[in-house]
Amino acid sequence: MTKTNTAKLTNMKTFKQRFLAGLSLFLPGIFLLGFNIGTGSVTSMAKAGADYGMSLLWTIVISCLCTFFMINLYGRYTLITGETALHAFRTHIHPTLGLFFIITLTAGVCGSVMGVMGIVAEISSEWSKSIFDEGIPPIYFSIVFISLVYYIFWNGNTQFFERSAAAIVAVMAICFIANFFIMMPPPIDIFRGLMPSIPGVLEDSNKSAFLVIASMVGTTVFSGLFIIRTTLVKEAGWTLIDYKKQRNDAIVSVCLMFVISASIMAASAASLHTEGLVLSKASQMITLLEPLAGSLAVSIFAIGLIAAGVSSQLPNVLMLPWLICDYTNTDRDMSLLKFRLMVLGISLLGLVVPIFDARPVLVMIVSQALNSLILPITVASIFYLTNKKSLMNGYENTWLTNSVLIIIFIFSLFTTYIGINGVKQTISNILL
């Protein structure tokens, strides 16, 4: 081998090492992004765009700002104390609080797993009709994607999970951002959407708007993100001297979160809302978009949606064993039989919607709205911990941080109220 070829090979290896080292700084945040932008988020943003255009864009802005603040604060707590969230709740507040989060988050994740796989399978089946006359039944797609996620879990560790999620998130981001430029709404509509307002339509529709707002907040400002964040920060080996790394990682994650969410809403607003089409079923994202945007845009959207589902399914199925390890303050050894059985059981819930022909969009929206119910407790818990002098060692919250926390707490109570009323209205409509 010549000196020139050897030098080129060395430079390529050096570039690869630097790239991987740089990427590793943002893997925890990208993993959370995959968790956050799943089919629940896609469904909520697409429905908001279809029903109300860009008028609810302000909800995404506020939700992302709240998410950044909470991710950063929970991460900072771990940097200072070295403790993860549930272990801290159990030790410094009360053991039942940790158990409360394990039960409620697991229940929410189980509903999410059913809805996610239902939507992904339905979209894939509908999309397959462009190749096969009758399409491939959803159940086969569910089996394939469940097997893929479980294979990644079986053969990986946390770093492998993060890198797998990063690759899938990259595909998702490229697809949804490309779709935005293909079906971009007028800039004036985007600007107006930044001004907070509730669509002033018919009374029943207005209540539906409240439910959509609650589901958008629930899927973005998700308590599970903040709790899992502490585990990822601790496992990354970050300490207080790495605060800037932790903060920058959170900034990148939330900025991408906003761009992707807004792109989904914009694509739906520019197509479905413009034509006066309302989204009520997941497969409509394919059947309604195709005559309006063309097969290329539909294919890009479908690939992005599938990537979103798979990227969120991995952290979803990992949630319960990770929460248990957090609560008991033990190492996350996912090769243990009990954890593999837990993940298998939760993964198989993805077959429920295809087998029983449930309504995945409704399941996801109600599930995400219910997530807002535990947000006030999540905010109150970190408020208590980060103001406790014996824990923070001189790094207690400033008055500004506490003021923002109080504002987020009040906002969380508002979204909880909206979520409860929205779910009641939806249940009443179903019963009637």
Helices and strands as residue ranges (DSSP letters): H 3-24, H 27-36, H 39-52, H 57-81, H 85-88, I 89-93, H 95-128, H 138-155, H 158-182, H 187-193, H 203-220, H 223-235, G 240-242, H 243-268, I 269-273, H 284-287, H 289-293, H 295-328, H 337-348, G 349-351, H 352-356, H 360-371, G 372-374, H 375-386, H 389-392, H 399-431
